[in-house]
Amino acid sequence: GANRADTWSKVKRGAALNRERAPEPGKGEMADFVRSAFFIHDEKLPRVYALGECAMQEALADACLADPRARAHLRLGVCVSVSKPMLNLDPSRSFFSLTQSLPDAMAQYLSRTYVCGGPVQNIIAACATGAYSLWQGYSWLREGLCDVAVCGSVESSLHPLYVAGFHRLGVLTATPRPFDQARSGFILGEGAGVLVLEKAESAQERGVSVYGQLLAPTLGADTSGPVAFDESGKTIAAVVRRALAKEGIKLSDLDYINLHGTGTRLNDLAESRALRLIDPDANRISLSSTKAATGHLLGACGSVEAVLTLCALKDQFVPPTANLETIDPDCGLDFTPRQGRACELRTAGSLSFGFGGAIGVLIFRQ
């Protein structure tokens, strides 16, 4: 969707991204795959800038900060991150400089455009970039470095170079089926998620609508290899345990978890095993992966899924795992197949894992 409400509406009803076939470099399908991208952008800058600015505008408006006068007395920190160089889909039609393609150019651009005045930083953590960026904003607020932290991530990797890389890894599929017995990979997507973080008293003073409380974000790493995690799930489980221990809660205290759930054989298995290591009765928790609906947004997935988790808390609704027909018995948990459900939700989590081993755990309270 082109905004939060439209995206959440489609995710709630189980809309899924499906293709006739996964794109194969060198077989005439790459250009069609890129042209089919939803978000159309005709400016000279790479389209990823428009995605980032769209999300930034919506987040500021939602937090009653769209008017420059409303934020003139506030120090806004910006950590809206991009995880890889921003390549233009059609370099022959428009030109952009090397500095405009570097990942940290996005946060700098947004900070200048909205005259933010607080710290500016880009964090690269592959598919955990969004979670790491929220941790950074949380830390700035704790340290008093800004009054408001605008955090998240944005990515548009629908470029032949990036698509070819994932094709060579063998992880692209025509129909994404997270946690399904027949799963074989994901569909690449593009998008942006931007959240406004501030202390409770600040939000109350301005009378803004609050979606939830971000509890202490927790980061970690799995050093098993550059693209694969420990199949036993032990490393993931250790990071999730640390996150729970910070708040003195158990896994069963989470009413819903938005899983990383890429739909690849190894990720879904390791993630499921991790939850069962923490709590053998983890099947009592409502779980789902929204990547069959949004596509795998790579660097943007952590922040977009954080937004969807907050929408779930707000609407008291567990979104489904689209396309999930037959749950893999080796995964064997409640992944909310195909159809979401109304549910009493007080606390929810979001998990992110990235190539290189980055792990991010976010916990939100109503």
N, C-alpha and C positions, 0 to 999 in steps of 0.2 A: 504494500500500500504506500501511498504518497505521504502519509502522516501516521501518527501513533494510533489514532482511533480506527482508521481504516485497516491498518496492519493487524491490530489486536482483534478486530471483528472477524477478519479472515482466519487468523490463527485459532480463535475460539471455535469456529465452526468446522475446523479440520481441513480447510482448503490446502491443497498440496501442489508443489511444483513437480511437474512431470514433463519429460521430453520423449520424443519418438526414439531417440538414441543419444548416447553420450557423444560429444564432439570428438572427432579424431583428427589430429593435425595431419595436414598433407592430403586429406581426402575431400576437400571442398566444403567442409561443414563449419570450419572455424569462423568464417565471416558471418554466416547466418546465426551462429550461436551468439556472437557479440552484438549483432544488430537487433537480436530479439530482447536485449536487455530492457527492463521496464523504464528506467529513469532516463529521459532524453535531455541532453544538455548541449547547447550550441555555442557556448562561450569559448573564448580562447584558452582558458585554463582547463586542465583535465577535469572530467565530469565529477571526480571525487570531491572537488572543492564545492560544487553545488550541493552534493549530498550532505557534506558537513555543515554548510551554511543553513540548509533547510532545517536540519535537526537542531542547530544552535538557535535559530529564530523561534522554533516551536517551544524549545525548553525555556528560553528567556520569557516568552509571552506567558507560558503556563505558570512561571514563578513571579509574574507581575514585574518583570525587569526589562521588558521590551523598550520602554521609554527611557532614553539616555538619562533623563532627569531622575528617574527612579533608582538608577545605579551610580549616579555621579559621586555620591559620598561613600560608596562601597569599593573595597579592593576585591576585584574578581580575579581569581586564579584560573588559568585555563590549562587543562590537560586533556585535550581531545586528540587522541593519538592515531597514527597510521603505522601499520606494521611493516610496510615495504615501499620501495620507490613508487611514485604515482606516475604511471605511464599513460600517455595519451592514446586513445583508440585509433585516431587518424592523424598521425604527425604531419602528413602531407597537406592537410587542410588548415591546420593552425599550429602555431609555434609557441612553446613555452620554454623558459630557461631551465638550466640544470638546478638552480636553487629552488625553483618552484616545484620541482619533482621530488625533492628530498622529503622523507617522512615528516621531519619536524617543521616543515613549511606550513602545514595545516594549522597547527596550534598558534603559530606566530601570526598567520593571516587572520584567524578569528580574533585573536587578542587585539591586533591593530584595528580591524574593522569595527569592533564593538568597544574600543577604548577601555580595556579591562583593567590595566594598571597593576595587577597582582602577578605572582610568579607564572611563568609559562614553561611547559615541559612536554616533550613527546616521549612516550615509553614504547619500546619494541619488545613484545613478548609473544610473537606469533598469534595463535588463536586465543591466547589468554590476555591479549593487549587491553581489552576493555576492562577486565577485572583488575588488572594491575593499575590502570589509570584511575579507577575509582579508589583504590587503595591510596594512590598518591594524593588525590584531593582530600580524602579523609585525614591523611597525615598533615597536610597543610593547615587544615582547620584546627587540629589538635595542637599544632605548634604556633598558632596565631599568625601565620604568614599571610592569610587572606580572610576576608569576611564571608565570602561565598566562593565555592569551588565549582566551576563548570567542567564536568568530566565526561569522558566517554571515548568512543573510537569510531572510525569511519574507514571504509575500504571499498574500492572498486577494482577487483582483480580480473575482470572480464577482458583480459588482454591475451592475445595469442601466446605470448611468452609464458605467462603464468598458467594458462589453461594447459599448455603443452607439458609443463612440469608435473602437474597433477595427473595428467593422462599417463605419463611415463611411470608414475608411482602406482598406477592401477587402481585409483580410488574414486574415479568418476563413474557414475551410473546414470541410467535414464530414469529410474524410479527409486528415489531414496526411501529406505524402509528401516529406520532405526530400531534396533533390538528385535528385528524379525529374523526368523530362521533362514530366510532367503536374502538377507541384506547383502549388498555388494558395494556400497560406497555412497557418495553424496552428489548433489548438484551444486555447482558454484553459484553464489548469489552476490549481491552488492547491497550496501546499506550503511546506515549510521544510527548510533544511539547516543544521545547526549542527556545527561542528568545534572540537575542543580543541587548541590549539597550545601547545607548550612546548618548551624546549630539551631536547636529547637526554639530558643528564645528569639532568635533573629526572625525565623519564619513566623512565629506568633505575633511579633511586633508588626509585621507587614500584612498579617491576615491572609497568608497564602494557603492554598490547599496542599496538604502534605500527603504523599503517597505511602510513605512508610519510613521506618527508622533503619538506617544501615548500621548493623552491629559490626564489631571489629573485623575488617576484611583480613583474610589470611592467605599468605603466599607460600609457595614451596616449589620444589623441583624434583623431577625424576631423571636420574642420570643414566638410565639404562641404555639409551642410544639416541641418535639425532631425530628419528621419526617414530619410534615405538616406545611405549611405556612398559613397565614391568607387568607382565600378563597376570601375575597373581593379584594385582590391585593393592599390594601392601603400601607402596609409596603414596598413592592417592588416599588410602585410608588414614595414613598417619597425618596428612595435612588436614583432612576433614576433622579428625579427632582434635587437633590443635584448635581449630576454629570453634568447635563446640565447647571445648574446655575453657576458652576465654570467657564465654558467657555462662558457664556452669550449666549447660543443657546437654541433653542426650539426642542422638539421632532421631529417636521416636518423638521428640518435641517439635520436629519440623513437620508441618502439615503437608507441605508440597516441596519438591525439588525439581527445578528445571535442569535437566542433565545435559552434559556436553553432547552426548548421543549423536555422533557423526554418521552412524550407519555403516561404518567399516567393521570388519570382522573383529579386529583386535581391540579397538577402542571400546566398543559396547560391552565386550566380555570383561575387560579389565575394570571398567567403571561399575558394572554389576557386582563383580567379585569384591570390590572395595567396600561397597555398601553392606554386603553380607558379612564381611569381616568385622565391620563396626557393630552391626546388629544382625544376628541370624534371623530376626523377625522383620527385616526391612521391607518385606512385602506388605506390611501394614501402612506404609507411607505412600501417598500419591506421588507418582513420578511421571515425567513425560519429556520428550525431546521435541522442540519446535522447529528443528532444522529441516524437516520434510516440508514445512510450510514456508519458511523464509529462504531456504537454501543455506548452504554453509557460507557464512559471511566472513570467514577467516578472521582477520584482525578486528572486525566489527562485531563478531558474534557475542562476545562477553558482555558488552554494554547493551546491545539490543535485547539479549536474553534477560539482562537485569531489569530492563524496562518491562518486558513481558511478565516477569515474575512479580513486579510491583502491580501491574494491571491485574494479575490473578488475585493478589491480596485485596485490591480495591473492589473488584467485582465478586469476590468470594467464588471463584470459578477455576477449576483445574483444566487447562487447555489439553487437547489430545495429542497423541503421537500420530500424525497423519500417515496413511499408507500401511500402518502396522496391522498385518493380517494374522500371522501365527507367531506368537512370542517364542523366541529361542529358549528351549528349556534350560540351556546352560546359563542364560541370563535370569530368567524366571522370577521377575518382580512385577509389580503393578505399574505398567507403563502407560495406562490410560489409552488403550488402542482406539483409534479412529474417531471416537466421540468423547468430548469433554463432559464435565459434570459439575454441578453446583456443589460446593463443599464449604464447611466452616474452616477458614484459614486464618491463623493468627501469626504464624511464623513460617517463612519459606526460604529456600536456599537456591543458589545458582552455581553450577560448577563449570569451570573452563580449563581446558588443557591445550598446550601449544607445542608445536615441533620444537625440539631442543629440551623439552621436559618441563616447561613452565606450567605451574598449577595455581589456579586462583579460586578461592572459596568465598562467596558472598552470602551473608545471611541477613534477611530483612524481617523486621517485626511490624505488624500492622500499626 
